[in-house]
Structure formats: structure tokens, C-alpha cells
Amino acid sequence: MDLQDQLKNLFPDHVQEEPVENNDEASKIWMQDDPILCKYEKRKGKPITILEGYTGATEDFKILAKEIKTKLSVGGSFKDDKIIIQGDYRDKIMKMLKEKGFNVKRVGG
């Protein structure tokens, strides 16, 4: 007899509610008309990918930055309305953003 069965015996009139799936925070991100610019630079000899041009709320862009860093398992930061990702991940990031519905433009290289 597991815990669920014991609870049913204690509270026979209780109706169990279905768990509500928590939608991703990223699905609430505001979409824009202008493309997000995806740039490649080298700083101090190390490659970085920069995303800029987002016109929505800063908090939404921070959520997007965290999601990108988590999915790619890389470091990065959010400064001056730009997402800075360590390494050259332009193709992967552009693919992720296009799947989310963003319009992305590759700049340079």
C-alpha cells in the first residue's frame, strides 16, 4: 500500500486534481518585428557570440539569456541590453531562436 492508497482511505471524498503543467517562462517572451542581431567577435583572443537588438522587456531578454546558456552549457552574461555567450555558437543560437519564433539576422563572418 503506497501513500496514495493510504490518503484515499483517510479522505475518501477528496477528488484529486490533475497537476497543471507549468508553461516555460520563455513561452511568455514578447516577440518583435525587428530581427535580433547575432554577431561574432573576438575579445582578448577568445571567440564570443553577441545577441543584440531586442526591443522587449529587459527581464524577458534575461530569461532568454539564461535559457540559451543552460541549453548550450556555456558561460555568458547580460550587459547593456546584449547577451554575450562565450564561444562561437551562432548557428545553434540562431536555430534555437528561430524555433521560438524570433526573426534572427546573422551579422559578420
Residue, then its C-alpha position, 0 to 999 in steps of 0.5 A: m500500500d503506497l501513500q496514495d492508497q493510504l490518503k484515499n482511505l483517510f479522505p475518501d471524498h477528496v477528488q484529486e486534481e490533475p497537476v497543471e503543467n507549468n508553461d516555460e517562462a520563455s513561452k511568455i517572451w514578447m516577440q518583435d518585428d525587428p530581427i535580433l542581431c547575432k554577431y561574432e567577435k573576438r575579445k582578448g583572443k577568445p571567440i564570443t557570440i553577441l545577441e543584440g537588438y531586442t526591443g522587449a522587456t529587459e527581464d524577458f531578454k534575461i530569461l532568454a539569456k539564461e535559457i540559451k546558456t543552460k541549453l548550450s552549457v556555456g558561460g555568458s552574461f547580460k550587459d547593456d541590453k546584449i547577451i554575450i555567450q562565450g564561444d562561437y555558437r551562432d548557428k545553434i543560437m540562431k536555430m534555437l531562436k528561430e524555433k521560438g519564433f524570433n526573426v534572427k539576422r546573422v551579422g559578420g563572418 
